[in-house]
Amino acid sequence: MENIAIGRILSSHGTKGQFKVRSFSGEIKHFSRLQSVILDGHGRKRSYDVEEVNTLGSDLLINF
């Protein structure tokens, strides 16, 4: 299966382990259907289960 980049983590958010994410396409509905994601950065790839997705204006708050 091919992986597709759908967004970028902007920052951590709050004290409950949330991350602020911006969609590359501007669409955000498909994020609510995610079960897991692969984070790719700093030469490493790691898989995480998605626990919760909420909207924050045009961005998202995601718990892994």
Secondary structure, DSSP 4 states (H G I P E B T S, - for coil): ------EEEEEEETTTTEEEEEESSS--GGGGG-SEEEEEETTEEEEEE--EEEEETTEEEEE-
